[in-house]
């Protein structure tokens, strides 16, 4: 198996990608665009809008963009020295005041940020100079983030449009290992030569490009009291694996577009992508030395729920997309036998998330687990499917649909399965087959959507 490094901009080579022959972003883009979740999110949007109208003068922070911090993947650790990172992110909702979050969650020493700027991106690494703002931290132009912690910048006035690109530039004066990052950014960002602080450069000097987000984990905007953030909390489906880089076609992006469209471009609803490829609900990334991903598949959902969901600014809703990897991972030779799970184990995990969300007045929306027969992982797993694993999936899905414990349910399984062979995906939703630009889903209405289904983002 060929692991990703920053030179080829992949976690895995396209051939060996997290290849379950699984659902990908075009399938969920269609799912949300077709209105399958309108009963859940449609009422959500209208409720937020009415609350905002009632209290326009009061203000709060909500997230407009976020990503989950991960430990680095072995053999992919990047080191920077006297260089500037220009990190590109795509907003969901807009605002006129903004702040950023920088994480050193997995560092083993202090992280020195020598300077930071934020601006609207125009093209590639260039910015609109009229929008350039210096960021400060407790009124200082630099900050040190201690190991295991996070800092939030002081707010600055900046017109941040919804569904727009921002450039966040971080100067790293000392030798700095990016032990905290988000690996599968699916977004091109840029690194300067070792020539010092370029945070305010309009035409940014590019030494190389990267497809990860080192250190940066959030962008918040100031909004009215009625505004809210929705967290998409999941694994590779949420993270955007299978989508083309720089197109913003992950399903949370499509959901943000739909909400903005429904709100005539002014909806104060942030959509925050907290997906991690290969992530599980119950267990961290397997700790065995033979795991080629090391700790890079992230902490268990139960562990990271606190920081990645409950601690997000303005969060009122979370869509949970974890559980399928818990069922499938025992097929990997590097997964300890003790991490084999039952349907009851997964359901218990869901109940914990629901209870914790409800204690914070957060509504928790569940998603059923799509089929995986004929899925494989080249070089490691010839076939994930067994009758035993399928029985776990079916039992979990039945509970999600019928228990009433989630505040809402998105039935991915019902939409994505092949009706003539329900343990398999419809070919149109198979990431190894060609997606077609016109589909029919659960109604006679024809749905059209952009075609972004290639596995290879080269």
N, C-alpha and C positions, 0 to 999 in steps of 0.2 A: 504494500500500500504506500502510495506517495502522499506525504503530508504537506499541507500548505506551508509556504513561507511567504514573506512579504515581497519577494522577487517576482513570484508568479501570481500574487494577489489571490490566493485561494486557501481555504482550510484543507480541502482535499482537491486533487485533480478532478477535472470534469468527469473523467471516466470512472473514478472511484468515489464520486460524491456520495453523500449520505443517501444511498440509492435504494430506497424501499420500493422503487416504482410507485412512489407515493403521490398524494395530493400535493399541489403547489399553489402558488399565489393566484394563478389565473382561475383556479377552481373556486377559491374563496372570494376572489373579486366578483365573480359571477354570483356567488351565494348572497353576498351582501347587496350587490347591485340589483338583484332580482327581487329584493324586498322580503327574503325569507325571514329576516330578523326584524321586520318592521313592527311586529307586535311588541317586541322588547325595546328596540332602540328608537322606534318612531315616537312612542310615548315618552321616552327619555328625553329626546330632543325638545319636544313641545313643553315638557315640564320645566326644563332648564330655561327655555326662552321666556316663559311666563314669569319665572322667578327673577330673571334678569330685569324684565320690564318693571317689576315691583320695587327694585332697589338699585337703581342705576348709579347712585352716588357713592355707595359703599364699595370698597375695593378689597380684592384678595389676589394672591398669586395662584396661577394654575400652570401646569406643565403644557408647553406646546411641542416639545420634542424630548425624548429620553431614550436611553439605551441601557442595557444591563451590563454592569461591570463583570468581567471574567478574568480568571487567571490566564496566563499565556499558554499557548500550545507548545510542547517541547519542540526544539529545533526551529522555532519561529520567533524567538525573543529578539526584539529590535532594541538597539541602543542609539541614543541621540546625544550630541555634544555640541554646544554653541550653535544650536539650530532652532529654527522656528517651525512649528507644525501649523498648517492652515487646514482646519478640519471643517468639512462641508456638511451641513445638516439641513433637513427639509421640515419646515414648520407645519403644524396642523391648524392652529388658530392664531389670530393676530393680537396685537397689543401695541401700546406706545411706551411702555417701560419694560425693561428686560434684565435678566440676571442669568448667570450660568453656574453649573455645578462641576467641580473637579474632584475626582476620586483617586485615592491611593490605597484602595481597599486591600490589594494583594501585594503591595510593596513591602520590602523588608527594611526600608530606611526612609528618611524624609525625602519628599519630592519638592524641589525648588522650582517655582514658576517665576521666571525673571520679568515677565511682562505678559499682558494679555489684551487683545482687542476683539471687538465684534463689529461686523458690518454686513450689509446686504451684498450677497455675491452677484456678480453680473454674468461672468462666464468663466468656466474652468477655475483658475486660482485667482482671478481678478475681482476687485471689489468696486463698489460705488464710493468714491472718496467722500461724498457729502454725508454718507451714512456711517463713516468710520468713528467708532467710539473706543476710548481707552477704558478698560475695566480695572477697577480697584478692589482691594480686599481689606476691609476695615480701614479705608482711606489711604491704603498704601498701594503702590504700583506693582509690588511683588508679594509673593506669599510662599510659605512653606507648609506643605500638607504632611502631617505626620503619618507614619505607617499605620494602615488600618482605618484611616479616617477620610473625611470629605470636607471640602470648603465650598461656600457659596459666595459668589462675588457680590459687591455692592451693586444696587440697581443703577441703570443708566437710562436716560430718555432716548428712545429710538423707535421709529415707526417700523413695526414688524408686520408685514402683511401675512394673512393666512396663506398656506400652501406655497410658501416662497423659500428660497435658499438663503441661509446665513453662512458666513465664514467666521469661524472662531479661531483666532491665532494665538498660540501659546509659545512663548520663548523659553527654551530649556538651556540655561547657560552652562550647567555642569553635566558631566557624563551621567546619563539617565537611562536606566533600563525600563522599558514599558511593560512592567509586570502586571499592571492593571490596564485592561483594554477591552474593546469589543471586537471580536475577530471577524464576524461576518457582516461587515458594514454594508456591503452591496452599494457602496458610494465611494467615488474617487476623492481622496484628500491629498494633501501635498506637503512635502518636506523641503526646506531650504538647504542650501549648502552650509558648511560650517563657517558661516561668516557673520554670526551675531544676530541681533534682534531685527527681524523683518516684520514684526507684527502690524506695522502701519503701512506696509508697502501696498500700493494700488496694483502695480504689476509685480506680483509675487515671484521671487526667484526660485525656480523649481529645480531641485536636484533629483528628486524622484517622486513618484506617486505611491500611495498606499491605499488599501481597501480595508482599513480597520479604523477604529476611533480610540486612540490612546488617551486615557485619563478623563476625557470629557464624557459626562453621563447625563447631563440635563440642561435644558434651556426653559426658563419660566417667563411668563409675561403677566403683567398686572391686568386684572379683569374685574368685572362687576361681581357682586356677591352672589348673583344667580348663576355664575359660570361654573363649569365643572370639567374634570378630566376623566377620561375612560382609559384604563390600563389594559393593554393586551398582554396577557401573561401566559407564555407558552414556550414551545420548543422550535424546531426548524421551520414548521409551517408558519409560525408567527414571525420568526427571525427573517424570513424572506428567501430561504434556500430555494434555488431553482429560478428565481427571477433574474432579469438582466440588470447588471450594475447601472446606476445613475438614472434609472427610469422611475423609481419610487412606486413600484407596483406590488410591494408587500401588501397583504390584505389590510393591515391597519392604515396604510396610506390611502387605500381605496375607500375605506370607511370614513376617514377624515374628509376626503373629497365629497362623499355623498352627504355628510352632515353639513358641510359648507354650502353645497348646492341647495339643500333644503332650507338653509337659513339665509339664502341670498348673499352668501359670501361674508356674512357678519356673525355667524354662530360662534358663541363663546364656549366652544367644546373642544378641549384638547384630547388628542388620541396619542397615547404613549406606548411605544413598542418595547416591551420588556421580554422579548423572546430570546432564547439561547439555543443554538443548534445542539441536539443530542441531550437536552436537559430532561431530568426526571422529576416527578413529584416527590418521591419518598427518599431518594438516595442522591448523594453527591456523585460527581464523575468518579467512576471506579478507581480505587487507589492503588491497584496493583502496578508493579513496575513494567508489566507487559502491555499496559494500556497506552497505545500510541498517541492518545489525546491528552494524557496526563490529567491535570485538574481542569483542563480547558472547557469541559462540558458543563462546568458551573456547579454551584451548590444546589442541593435539593430545593424544589419549589417551596416546601414547608419552611426551609431555612431562609431563603432569600425573599419570601413574601413580605417580611417586615420592611426591608429597605426598598425593594423594587415596586411594591404596591402601596402599603400603608403609609409610607413616608413621602409619597409623591404629593406635590402641591396641588390642592384642590380636587383630589381624587374622590369620586362618588360612585364609580362603577368599575368593575373588573370583569374581563372575559377570560375564563380559565381554559387553556388549551394544553394541559399536561395530563399524562396518564398512559399514552400509547407506548412511550419509550420504557416505562416501568414494566410493561408486559413483554416487550421485545428484547430488552437488553440481556436477559440470561442466555440468549443465543450467542452472544459474543464470548469468545474464549477468555477474555480478560475480566469478565464480570464474576465476582464471587458467587458461589452457589447460595450463600446466605441471603443474597439480594433478589432471589426469586420471590415474586409477589403473587398474592391471590386477589380476586375481585374485592374481597372484604378489606384487604389492606388499602387498595386504591380508594375505595369508598370512604374508609376512615380518614384518609388524607384529605379528600374533598370536604368532608364534614368539618375538619379542623380549619380549612381555609374559609369556609362559609361562616363559621362561628367567629373567627378573628375579624373577617370583613364586617360582619354585622355589629360587632362591638364598636367599630369605628363609623357606623352608619353608612357603610359601603355596600351597595347591592352587588351580588356575585352571580354572574351568568356562566352556566356550564356549556361545554361543547362535547358532543358525542365523538367517539373515536372511529375514524373511517377504517375500511377493510385493508388488509395487507397480504392476502394470499398472492403468491408468486413474487413477493418482494425478496430482495437479496442485498448483500453488501459485498462487492467484489473483493476477493482475497481473504475475507474473514468469515462470512456467513453465506452458505449456499442457499438457504431458505429460512426465513423467519417463521413461516406458517407451520403450526401444528394444531391439531384439534383442541388440545389443552389450552393453548394461548387464545385460540378463537373463542373458546367457551368463556374465558376471562373477559375478553372484549365485549361479548354479547351480554354478559351479566352486568358489567359496569354500565354499558349503554342503557340497558333496561332500567337500571336504577336512576340514571341521570334523567331519563324521560319521565318516569312514573313516580318518583319519590316526592316531588314537589319541594325538595329542600333547597335547590337553587332558585334564585329569584327569577330566572328565565333560562331558556335552553335554546341553543343553536344546534340543530340536528344535522351536523355535517355528514354523518353516515347515511342518512336518508337521501341526501342530495347527491352524494358522490359515488355510491355503490352502483354496481351493475344490476338492474332488476332481475336479469336472467341468471346471474351468478353473484348473489349478495356478499360473498366473502372476497370479491374482487372489486377494484375500481372500474368505473366506466372507462373505456379506452381514451375518451376525450380528456379525462382528468389524470391520465397516467403521465408522469413526468418524463417517461422515455418514449412517448408517442407524440404525434403532432397535435397540438391543440387547434381546434377549428374556431373561426371567428364568430360563428353563429350557433347558439345552443338553445334548447328548450328545457325549462326547469319547472316542473310541478304546476305548469299552467300553459295555456295555448299562446300566451304572449311571447313573442320572439325577443330575445335579449341579445344585444350586440355589445361587444366590449373590445378594447385594444388587445392585440395579440402580443403577449409577453411571456412566452412559456418555454423558451429555450433553456436547456440546462447549462449550456456553455456560454459564459459571459466574456469570452475572449474577443 
